[in-house]
Amino acid sequence: MPAPMLSEVLPDLLEEIVYLAKQQGADPLEPKLRALRIESICDCADDNCASFATAPEVKVAGYVELQSMEGQLIIDLNAAEEICFVEVLGRPDVKYLLEEYYDQAKES
């Protein structure tokens, strides 16, 4: 099964991230954000974590912390300035949607 598009699994979160990135002057990230696939879900087992990898290999060299109204949203970048991980903390809505999507995928 190919990795699902972020826009397919979490369309509202994608729009929120794009909006917040623009607010912080990180406009060049928009096309990269819209092309993201969810490669894997964070396995830290923290109940507040709904983070996910967007690249097969995650080697963080920098980040953009977004000023979210709820929880924390951080875009992790690798050395090539590509998005490799999206940290989503304190967002039970996102965690629920991710779990729902992957539970349905397992059943298919």
C-alpha positions in Angstrom: 0.0 0.0 0.0 1.5 3.4 -1.0 1.8 6.0 1.7 -1.3 8.1 1.9 -1.3 11.8 1.0 -1.6 14.1 4.0 -4.4 15.9 2.1 -6.3 12.6 2.0 -6.0 11.7 5.7 -5.9 15.1 7.4 -7.1 17.8 5.0 -8.1 20.3 7.7 -4.7 19.9 9.5 -3.0 20.4 6.1 -4.9 23.7 5.6 -4.1 24.8 9.1 -0.4 24.1 8.7 -0.3 25.9 5.3 -2.0 28.9 6.8 0.2 29.1 9.9 3.4 28.6 7.7 2.3 31.6 5.6 1.7 33.6 8.7 5.3 33.0 9.8 6.8 33.8 6.4 7.4 30.2 5.4 5.4 30.5 2.2 8.0 28.4 0.2 6.9 25.3 2.2 3.4 25.4 0.8 3.9 23.2 -2.3 6.0 20.8 -0.3 3.3 20.6 2.4 0.6 19.9 -0.2 2.7 17.1 -1.7 3.4 15.3 1.6 2.7 11.7 2.2 2.4 10.1 5.6 5.2 7.5 5.6 4.7 6.3 9.2 3.2 7.3 12.5 5.3 8.1 15.5 5.6 5.1 17.8 6.6 7.0 21.0 3.4 5.8 22.7 2.8 9.2 24.2 -1.0 9.8 24.4 -0.5 13.5 23.4 1.5 12.6 20.3 0.0 12.5 16.8 3.2 13.1 15.0 4.2 11.4 11.7 7.1 10.9 9.3 6.8 12.3 5.8 10.0 10.8 4.5 11.4 7.2 4.6 14.4 8.5 6.6 14.1 11.1 9.3 17.2 13.1 10.0 16.3 16.5 11.4 18.6 19.4 10.6 16.1 22.3 11.3 12.5 23.1 12.1 9.7 25.6 11.8 7.6 25.9 14.9 4.1 27.1 14.0 2.0 29.3 16.3 -1.0 27.0 16.7 -4.1 28.0 18.7 -4.2 24.4 20.0 -1.4 22.1 20.8 2.0 22.2 19.1 2.8 22.0 15.4 6.4 21.7 14.3 7.7 21.0 10.8 11.0 19.2 10.9 13.4 19.7 7.9 16.3 17.6 6.8 19.6 19.0 5.6 18.2 19.4 2.0 15.4 21.6 3.5 12.8 18.9 2.7 10.0 18.1 5.2 10.8 14.8 6.9 8.6 14.8 10.0 5.6 16.8 11.3 5.3 17.0 15.1 1.7 17.2 16.3 1.4 17.4 20.1 -1.7 18.0 22.2 -4.1 17.5 19.4 -6.5 14.6 20.2 -8.6 15.5 17.1 -5.6 14.7 14.9 -4.7 11.5 16.8 -8.3 10.3 16.5 -8.4 10.9 12.7 -5.0 9.1 12.2 -6.1 6.1 14.3 -9.4 6.0 12.4 -7.7 6.1 9.0 -5.2 3.4 9.8 -7.7 1.1 11.6 -9.9 1.2 8.4 -6.8 0.6 6.2 -6.0 -2.6 8.3 -9.5 -3.9 7.8 -9.3 -3.5 4.0 
